[in-house]
Amino acid sequence: MSSSTPIGCYADFYPTSRVMSDAATNLTSNTPDKCASYCTSLGLAYSGTENGNECYCSQAAPTVISSACTMACSGSSTKICGGVNALSVIYTSIPILPATNSTKRGLCWSWNNNASTFALFSPSNIPWLYNWELWDPRPVGVYSGAEYVPMCRTQVDAPNILRYLSKCNHTKLLGFNEPDLPVAKGGYYISPYNASVLWKQYIQPMKNLCNMTLGAPAVTSSTTPGMGIDWLQQFFGNCTSPECSFDFIPLHWYGKSWSNFQKHLRKFHELFPTYPLWITEWEFTGFTSVATANLEKQALQWLDAQSYLVRYAMFAPKEAARMNGKPNGAMVTDDLRGLTNVGKIYAGLL
């Protein structure tokens, strides 16, 4: 059990792990307890309220005492939430979660990853991988104990499926990758109808030819009409049995809230209760690497416990410079010689 203790008023401090609540700029009902709860959800022990309506978190203790904590909290006029350049600080003890290993866990392996990076992971702990392509990225004999799952990433790749997979060397096939993402946003958009035509022509035949298990298109977590779940439902409306069949549904999620991640997955399960789910991309964004590592531990524990979530691959086993603007989630150190704490947690080492 965790317990919280107010430790006083301190001058504003900016350790490298300092993070601001995603609602700090408009936290109209801020209180010390609410801020502490938020920071605890990130796995960060120190929380500080400032200017009445701001919440900050850190794993480092403050050092300079202040007397400027005089502002009432926006959520309670009887409580103090710091002041100008001053924080009302609370320390909350946080239970240490044990390392986990799970056969659900996979690597989303970029096609241009350095092959030497495979040596940093273990196929006994992370037993499957994909690379958004139809071809296996591993050199002969490297990470050979893990299952490779090919993917038909875009509509351009669809006519090449038979070329790469006709030998029936693989048992599973992932469908289109984020076909709901518009080209203007960097995606490879396919309309739900056109995707259904391509599915019937190129992907569904692989079940008949090789008895492959088929994963539906993996959509983004966007709630914009025509994207995310809305796109997928339109696709299913165009791709019906017996011309189309799906054995599991992959999905993606990126965001700043652990509770929103859980809500999104539960909603997916409620809408498609008969399908096992794969999370082929997920990551917490906008946090420090320290906060990301703490959130990751919570997520892995929960994901491993959900029976309807059968596989997942956190983004991504590479160094910060190639994380597509999400350096906090890098699993590999910049010199490619080791794992970051985020990577060690994913590998079951921390």
Steps between C-alpha positions, in 0.01 A plus 500: 500500500620853425481786754530875447678752723515880451866603533467877471535801272797511265639734242416402143741232381558348159665159520536313171211274592259785574178455306185707488152358521337473159222718643721740697417811299127466569484290815196686635446259790860446610575374851815351656331159517398511134852600396655227716267244347598610151873480576460163667333372182828586323701319764653830622520550876516879531205720401482877522213744455579851381309822422181345631419300188823330384630151575859379460667166561856382560699205626752742656451670838490881521775673700436875540234590756263788415238701690302602189235226506199720564257432213173316553443197280268540203319190622475594868518844655602348835815335363828654384643424155835674495557852375709695251815294437415294807375143534298334772670160490369157598698176513313179419657159553457284192514119505765362265349283231697184418641436154271303272552267209224403263467295185260772383791740455643575155741732320381749239829493313575782257634372168819708542579402860858389553493119512742504795216639713333159497767382746360740763171308517411138562254296290409303812363821655387676180400213270359673192571797273383684192651779289204654312616300195443167326863390536686376807766753615719251687834375367518120491526361852440834677216510756382187327300373797236769450204490262497748213157639402480664155282803428332642190569860601349698209287445191820506293623193689185295443590367152836379642350273765510184291857572390625505860266253671414233244728244674269514802791544742296719735182428689373857553456812286437855619273715286540865401687735734304814600295514178281761671785757524469769228789562263510862620592366846772271368285193455417260215126547498273238344126544499309226688345386173828485305663320792225239489557447126873453554435266792278273293744498208835458676477430875205265543644250246793440737265332746394256231852449362698479826234484773644826635348672803398847385519824699262779397637843403663679796343843544619801698347600835351815345137579584458724192205388282627278220808397699579246771212277607263681261720406201525141620125463539447635148759252372327209673173617343660468154696183570253240620492122525555277312716719273693641796606345828704631793659302780620789717503881501824698531482860619720799587502748788714806577415743779573663833265321738523147637130508582418603141709208372296261713171661395593473131584130529188423698287683244658298219427179687140605567442582131672185369462248787551188288841605364834467680688833495860574405650842582760528226604855595464683831694766685458773760583840353602834646675360808858468618668162467471456878123552497470280189681216675265522799191509280639211295530278809138561588389437143692173462357363824146583386538388137639165608196444722234563231397177327354675194835674430703218353800687358654847520804687369606825666656763274796451458826302530726776369699806608355844576600662170281258304193502724290720269485784750444273802854480651363430848404147394834399347598150610857512365778733612636754252824303451296184416694303761236454765144546615353807665294449816191500276661221295608303808148509639359378169762224491398391851829607658378777735 
